[in-house]
């Protein structure tokens, strides 16, 4: 049995939006404000920005960017505390979907193994799409489609 057998890239829970008769949103029901969107509907500029910030070598590693992991570990050792993250987008996706946020070596090793297994099972576009639709963008908004709505949508109570 593979480490990634229990992992799927199915859509995460999404918000339900209620519209008035003029097709204007009135309110939403949600646990997480999220509206999934296919990768081909995401601006290439946004994709480039996310990759530049989160995982510059996304298309050239197998789920774990060992250069980044070792660089982050070195920075953390020099500072004697955690100052830099070294997780690839695939590792972050694993953490979002399957693991806790506890900071232990055991969890990090499991995250790396699962990321490598996911990269063998899914292609890069599927992984990037899943990540962009799950990642937290602040103010209660999850996913690349919901994030810009924070500035324009009325604040709806969670139900």
C-alpha positions as CSV (number, residue, x, y, z in Angstrom):
1,X,0.0,0.0,0.0
2,X,1.4,3.4,-1.0
3,X,1.7,6.3,1.4
4,X,-0.5,8.4,-0.9
5,X,-3.3,5.8,-1.4
6,X,-5.6,7.7,0.9
7,X,-5.0,11.1,-0.7
8,X,-7.3,12.4,-3.3
9,X,-7.4,15.8,-5.0
10,X,-11.2,16.0,-4.8
11,X,-12.7,19.5,-4.4
12,X,-12.8,20.8,-0.8
13,X,-16.0,22.0,0.8
14,X,-17.3,25.1,-0.9
15,X,-19.6,28.0,0.0
16,X,-23.2,28.0,-1.1
17,X,-24.3,31.4,-2.4
18,X,-27.9,32.6,-2.3
19,X,-28.9,35.1,-5.1
20,X,-31.8,37.5,-5.2
21,X,-34.1,37.7,-8.2
22,X,-31.8,40.2,-9.9
23,X,-28.9,37.6,-9.7
24,X,-27.1,39.5,-7.0
25,X,-25.5,37.6,-4.1
26,X,-27.5,38.1,-0.9
27,X,-25.7,35.8,1.6
28,X,-23.6,32.6,1.8
29,X,-23.5,29.4,3.9
30,X,-20.1,28.1,4.5
31,X,-17.6,26.5,6.8
32,X,-14.8,27.8,4.7
33,X,-15.3,30.6,2.1
34,X,-14.2,28.7,-1.0
35,X,-15.2,28.5,-4.6
36,X,-13.1,26.1,-6.7
37,X,-11.9,27.1,-10.1
38,X,-10.1,25.1,-12.8
39,X,-6.5,26.0,-13.3
40,X,-7.1,27.3,-16.8
41,X,-9.3,30.1,-15.4
42,X,-6.5,31.3,-13.1
43,X,-4.5,34.2,-14.3
44,X,-1.0,33.1,-15.5
45,X,0.3,36.2,-13.6
46,X,-1.2,34.9,-10.4
47,X,0.2,31.4,-11.0
48,X,3.6,32.9,-11.6
49,X,3.4,35.1,-8.4
50,X,2.4,32.1,-6.3
51,X,5.1,29.9,-7.7
52,X,7.7,32.7,-7.2
53,X,6.7,33.1,-3.5
54,X,5.9,29.5,-2.5
55,X,7.9,27.1,-4.8
56,X,10.2,28.5,-7.5
57,X,11.3,25.0,-8.5
58,X,7.8,23.5,-8.5
59,X,8.1,22.1,-12.0
60,X,11.6,20.6,-11.5
61,X,11.4,18.7,-8.3
62,X,9.6,15.4,-7.4
63,X,7.5,16.8,-4.5
64,X,10.3,17.9,-2.2
65,X,12.7,20.7,-3.0
66,X,15.7,19.5,-1.1
67,X,17.7,22.7,-1.9
68,X,15.0,24.7,-0.2
69,X,14.6,22.2,2.7
70,X,18.4,22.3,3.5
71,X,18.5,26.1,3.0
72,X,15.6,26.6,5.5
73,X,17.1,24.1,8.0
74,X,20.4,26.1,7.8
75,X,18.6,29.4,8.3
76,X,16.7,27.9,11.3
77,X,19.9,26.5,12.8
78,X,21.7,29.8,12.5
79,X,18.8,31.7,14.1
80,X,18.2,28.9,16.7
81,X,14.5,29.0,15.9
82,X,12.2,28.4,13.0
83,X,12.5,31.4,10.7
84,X,12.0,30.0,7.3
85,X,9.8,27.3,5.8
86,X,11.1,24.8,3.3
87,X,8.0,23.0,2.1
88,X,7.1,22.7,-1.5
89,X,3.6,23.4,-2.8
90,X,3.0,19.6,-2.8
91,X,4.2,19.3,0.8
92,X,1.9,22.2,1.8
93,X,-1.0,20.5,0.0
94,X,-0.3,17.3,2.0
95,X,-0.3,19.3,5.2
96,X,-3.6,21.0,4.3
97,X,-5.3,17.7,3.5
98,X,-3.8,14.9,5.5
99,X,-1.5,16.0,8.3
100,X,-1.5,18.1,11.5
101,X,0.4,21.3,11.8
102,X,2.6,20.0,14.6
103,X,6.3,20.8,14.0
104,X,8.0,17.5,14.5
105,X,10.6,15.7,12.5
106,X,8.3,12.6,12.2
107,X,5.5,14.7,10.7
108,X,8.0,16.4,8.3
109,X,9.4,13.1,7.1
110,X,5.8,11.7,6.6
111,X,4.9,14.9,4.7
112,X,7.9,14.5,2.4
113,X,7.1,10.8,1.6
114,X,3.5,11.6,0.9
115,X,4.5,14.6,-1.3
116,X,6.8,12.3,-3.4
117,X,4.0,9.7,-3.7
118,X,1.5,12.4,-4.8
119,X,3.8,13.6,-7.4
120,X,4.0,10.1,-8.8
121,X,0.3,9.7,-8.8
122,X,-0.9,13.2,-10.1
123,X,0.5,15.6,-12.7
124,X,1.8,19.1,-11.8
125,X,-1.3,20.9,-13.1
126,X,-3.6,18.8,-10.9
127,X,-1.4,19.4,-7.8
128,X,-1.2,23.2,-8.5
129,X,-5.0,23.4,-9.1
130,X,-5.7,21.6,-5.8
131,X,-3.3,23.8,-3.9
132,X,-4.7,27.0,-5.3
133,X,-8.2,26.0,-4.5
134,X,-7.4,25.0,-0.9
135,X,-4.8,27.5,0.4
136,X,-5.9,30.1,3.0
137,X,-5.7,33.7,1.7
138,X,-6.8,35.4,4.9
139,X,-9.9,37.0,6.3
140,X,-11.7,33.6,6.2
141,X,-11.2,33.1,2.4
142,X,-9.8,29.9,1.0
143,X,-8.8,29.3,-2.6
144,X,-7.7,31.5,-5.4
145,X,-11.2,32.3,-6.6
146,X,-12.6,33.4,-3.2
147,X,-9.7,35.5,-2.1
148,X,-10.3,38.6,-4.2
149,X,-14.0,38.6,-3.2
150,X,-13.0,39.6,0.3
151,X,-12.8,43.2,-0.7
152,X,-16.1,43.3,-2.7
153,X,-18.4,40.9,-0.9
154,X,-20.6,41.7,2.1
155,X,-19.4,40.0,5.2
156,X,-21.7,37.0,5.7
157,X,-22.0,35.2,9.0
158,X,-20.7,31.6,9.1
159,X,-23.3,28.9,9.6
